[in-house]
Amino acid sequence: MRRNAPLLAIAGILVAAHCAQAAGMPTVAVVKGDLLGGAGPETAELSEERYRVVCDLLEAAGIPYRETSDTLVERWGLPDVPVAILPFNRAVSDEQLRRLRAFLDRGAALIVFYPERAELARELGGRPGSISRELYAGQYHSMHRVDRSVHGMPANLVLDARIVRELTPTADGRPVYSWRSATGSASGTDAVIVSDNGALIGVPPSEEHASRLKLLLRSLVGHFAPKMWAALAPRDPRYIGPVGHHGSLADFNAALRRASGDHLEDSRSDVRQAYELLAAIPELIADGKQDEAISASRRAEELAQRAWFRSYPSATPEIRGVWASNTVHGGWDDAVLRLAEANFNLMLPYMASGAAAYYPSSVLPSAANISGDQLAEALQAGRRHGVAVHPRILGLFTMGATSQTRERLRQEGRIARCPDGHDNRWLCPSNHQNRAQIIQTALEMVGTYGAEGVQFDYLRYAWTDRCVCGTCRTRFQNDTGITVRNWPRDVIEGPHRSRWLDWRRELLTSLLRTARQRVKEVNPDAVVSAAVFINWEGHRDSFGQDWKHWVDEGLLDFVSPMTYMADMERFQNWVRKQQGWAGDNVPVAMGLGPFADIDPKVCPQGVLDQIQASRRLGSRGFVLFNYQQGLAEDYLPVLSLGATSSPAAMPPMGG
Ligand SMILES: [Zn+2]
């Protein structure tokens, strides 16, 4: 079963796009009728109610508004908006009228429901007549359009009004709607009058007419503030977008026309559909099908975004992996299924550190707070859905170890030392028991559990000045024949520094060498890989991680440098270097960090760009850090539209 996730992801991207469009959207003012002219509390309540209805109508219409009142307008005038609406203003004062005229003089428009004051109505092209109650049921059944000059007005608006205010146009005004009875006969009374200054509406706004009045209000606001339509239902491809790296749909379309490639077919089809939808919008609006017009525009925007993601080519063979923790959001089956659906072929969950296992291990003590057999479950899910699961071992790190385990390790002299004391978080790499356990853990994963591969992570030192424990001192002196007078100063910054750096590098390399050899004895096809630091040149000294040497010696089947950064220029510079170090013999599955602890983050578009750049620069895959809800919902769906839209075989491994 395939999920609808791609559309969800695109919807998320669209939120931003629509916010941007809303920037060009005009704001209107709504004037609460709080001058009552001596009327009682019932009028106050009615006035408040109708004011609320108009606010709700605007909300539903997607038009932003500002609230004001008769009193505020009387004192300060109207704010600088193109349109103001009077929902139910029973007692417009002389001073307020002066202010409203000043507003009209600025070129703004007024929309007045159920006008009361004749001078104000005349400004808007109409004369208010008497209030007319229907003589028979259905007399004022619908507003019938009699003039098509206002964009977006539906031909008929069924209101079934009981009471209307009769309106007659003056020389400045023209009726756009007249009342029709339920049987379709003209009642002889105009329902809406429009002039250059604004509009008069012959009924008060009410909740029961909301869906029709929304259309009326939207067409009137759009008439006096035409930018509204462009913001609400953009239909010009030059204003749809941005689309990926292109400023607009029009730009993207032009780029697609210049490009070639079979993989662009889906993308082109989406763009064609988007253009067709946009082209239909003027007619929809002219027919009063406002909501349809708005939907068409949104759908075109969605198609444009999907077209962009679909324009990325899929590649094979290719390693498509994710790193994961010892548990995953949604459980192993769900997570692996989502990966399979996005055509990923590898998952790398950590299942042990050097001092604790996240599964019932016969080699390592259990990590604190674990339940069940996460390793067995992960491997089973992988087999079920055809995704390779290579458990990861956080080599010399003690993550997950209980405080009792740490204390025991310290007593046994197995914890790493820096010049000023123990570093509880790390193991001494020269200690035989530590080394044996790491190797045995890998064998347990590949042998007992039948994993198709294993990845070494944290196969490094915490920093340049360790490990300087007694065991390391003895072994360094034995291995090199050097007697160190000032330990550890002479090795860290003194005369033996160079030999020391070589020696401590080899300590890790030899651990990997033995582990690989033993793993291959158990299963010659098992894949041995490593997650490594970004800068081999410098980190081979500081962290003792000599991964170029590991590759050259054939100790790895593939390597994943953790190149976590958003900046594309820097990213590509690192990838170039790393590809140079790895050479052609071992696939590089580039480590990308959308959820790494970096600022700024790598967004889905950034991951796409980094995948493309890595492919171009010679990587044979990528591994994303790391599996979580956000990755599953925001990244995988977008990738699977194009960049991973078809399955990929694993590339030939190195080693
Ligand atoms: Zn040590």
Boltz pocket constraint, residues with backbone or C-beta under 6 A from the ligand:
constraints:
  - pocket:
      binder: B
      contacts: [[A, 415], [A, 416], [A, 417], [A, 428], [A, 429], [A, 430], [A, 431], [A, 467], [A, 468], [A, 469], [A, 470], [A, 471], [A, 472]]
      max_distance: 6.0
